[in-house]
Amino acid sequence: MTTKAVFLFLVFAVLAAMAYAQAPGTGQATATGMSGGSHAAAALTLGPVTPGVAGMVNSITASGAEPNLRVYFVIGFAPGSTSFPECPGFTVDISNPDQVAGIFADQNGNATALGQVGVRFIGTTIYMQAVQVFRTCKVSNLVAHTF
């Protein structure tokens, strides 16, 4: 298994499974355990990774989403430009991104993803964006974080 595949599995496997079990409108998936582009619509903003420390549960929040609709979180290990098939004409600013979670935005348009990052990823830089594809396409700013 490649380093990228191991990272995705360890950090986000449970997070992705939780997203599909989450009730619409809650805007947050929680668990104990594992865990840019062309913009034409109103701003979807991805905040910083908090606390941003490997070996701990970390969170990242997208704001400005349409309430009660799913926000997809995509990640990768290098910046770039990749078209997003569900949104013709839109791109994400990540090379070879993987969609790792889909979280329903709450009534205020916020969606928070939580997950534990293993200590073996100290020094690894991850590039992240949020995308909402229903009604109108929205792509967030690019967040790069080194754990």
C-alpha positions as CSV (number, residue, x, y, z in Angstrom):
1,M,0.0,0.0,0.0
2,T,1.4,3.4,-0.9
3,T,2.1,6.1,1.7
4,K,-0.8,8.1,0.3
5,A,-3.2,5.2,0.6
6,V,-2.0,4.4,4.1
7,F,-2.5,8.0,5.1
8,L,-6.0,8.2,3.6
9,F,-7.0,5.0,5.3
10,L,-5.6,5.9,8.7
11,V,-6.8,9.5,8.8
12,F,-10.1,9.5,7.0
13,A,-11.5,6.0,6.6
14,V,-13.8,6.2,9.6
15,L,-14.6,9.9,8.8
16,A,-16.0,9.0,5.4
17,A,-18.1,6.2,6.8
18,M,-19.5,8.5,9.5
19,A,-20.4,11.1,6.9
20,Y,-22.9,8.8,5.3
21,A,-24.5,7.9,8.6
22,Q,-24.7,11.5,9.8
23,A,-28.1,13.2,9.9
24,P,-28.7,16.2,7.6
25,G,-28.5,19.6,9.3
26,T,-26.1,18.6,12.1
27,G,-23.0,19.9,10.3
28,Q,-20.6,17.8,12.2
29,A,-19.3,14.2,12.3
30,T,-17.5,13.1,15.4
31,A,-15.7,10.0,16.4
32,T,-13.2,8.6,18.8
33,G,-10.5,6.8,16.8
34,M,-9.4,7.3,13.2
35,S,-10.1,9.7,11.2
36,G,-8.6,27.4,-4.8
37,G,-9.8,26.5,-8.0
38,S,-12.3,28.1,-10.2
39,H,-14.9,29.9,-8.1
40,A,-18.0,31.4,-9.6
41,A,-20.6,31.0,-6.8
42,A,-20.6,32.7,-3.3
43,A,-17.6,32.0,-1.2
44,L,-17.2,28.6,0.4
45,T,-14.4,29.1,3.0
46,L,-12.2,26.4,4.5
47,G,-10.7,27.4,7.8
48,P,-7.4,26.2,9.3
49,V,-6.8,22.7,10.7
50,T,-7.2,22.8,14.5
51,P,-5.2,22.1,16.5
52,G,-3.0,21.0,13.6
53,V,-1.0,18.4,15.5
54,A,-0.3,14.8,14.6
55,G,-1.3,12.3,17.2
56,M,-4.4,14.3,18.1
57,V,-8.0,14.7,16.9
58,N,-8.0,17.5,14.4
59,S,-10.8,19.4,12.8
60,I,-11.4,21.6,9.7
61,T,-14.5,23.6,9.1
62,A,-16.0,24.8,5.8
63,S,-18.3,27.8,6.0
64,G,-20.6,29.5,3.5
65,A,-22.2,26.3,2.3
66,E,-25.8,26.0,1.4
67,P,-27.6,24.8,4.6
68,N,-28.4,21.1,5.0
69,L,-26.5,20.1,1.8
70,R,-23.4,17.9,1.7
71,V,-20.0,19.4,1.6
72,Y,-17.2,17.2,0.2
73,F,-13.7,17.4,1.6
74,V,-10.9,16.6,-0.8
75,I,-7.2,16.2,0.0
76,G,-3.9,15.6,-1.7
77,F,-0.2,15.8,-1.3
78,A,0.7,18.4,-3.9
79,P,-0.8,21.6,-5.3
80,G,-2.0,21.5,-8.9
81,S,-5.2,22.0,-10.9
82,T,-7.7,19.2,-11.3
83,S,-11.2,19.5,-12.9
84,F,-14.1,18.5,-10.7
85,P,-16.4,16.3,-12.8
86,E,-19.5,17.1,-10.9
87,C,-19.0,20.8,-11.6
88,P,-18.1,21.4,-15.2
89,G,-15.7,24.4,-15.5
90,F,-14.6,24.2,-11.8
91,T,-11.2,23.0,-10.6
92,V,-9.7,22.2,-7.3
93,D,-6.1,23.4,-6.6
94,I,-4.8,20.0,-5.7
95,S,-3.0,17.5,-7.9
96,N,-4.7,14.1,-7.9
97,P,-7.1,14.8,-5.1
98,D,-9.0,12.2,-3.2
99,Q,-12.5,12.8,-1.9
100,V,-12.4,11.7,1.7
101,A,-15.6,12.8,3.4
102,G,-19.0,14.2,2.8
103,I,-20.5,16.1,5.7
104,F,-23.9,17.8,5.7
105,A,-23.8,21.6,6.4
106,D,-25.7,22.7,9.4
107,Q,-28.5,25.4,9.2
108,N,-25.8,28.1,9.3
109,G,-23.9,26.6,6.3
110,N,-21.0,25.1,8.3
111,A,-19.6,21.6,8.0
112,T,-16.9,20.3,10.3
113,A,-14.8,17.2,9.7
114,L,-13.0,15.6,12.6
115,G,-10.3,12.9,12.6
116,Q,-7.2,11.7,14.4
117,V,-3.9,12.1,12.5
118,G,-1.3,9.5,13.4
119,V,2.1,10.6,14.7
120,R,3.8,8.8,11.8
121,F,2.6,11.8,9.7
122,I,4.6,14.4,11.5
123,G,6.2,16.5,8.8
124,T,3.7,15.6,6.1
125,T,2.0,18.4,4.2
126,I,-1.6,17.9,3.2
127,Y,-3.6,20.1,0.8
128,M,-7.3,20.4,1.4
129,Q,-10.4,22.0,-0.2
130,A,-14.1,21.7,0.3
131,V,-16.6,21.4,-2.6
132,Q,-20.4,21.7,-2.6
133,V,-22.0,20.4,-5.8
134,F,-25.7,20.6,-5.3
135,R,-27.9,23.5,-6.7
136,T,-24.7,25.6,-7.4
137,C,-21.1,24.5,-7.4
138,K,-18.9,26.0,-4.8
139,V,-15.1,25.4,-4.3
140,S,-13.3,26.7,-1.2
141,N,-9.9,28.2,-0.8
142,L,-6.9,25.9,-0.6
143,V,-5.6,25.1,2.8
144,A,-2.1,23.6,3.2
145,H,-1.1,22.2,6.5
146,T,2.1,20.4,7.6
147,F,1.5,18.1,10.6
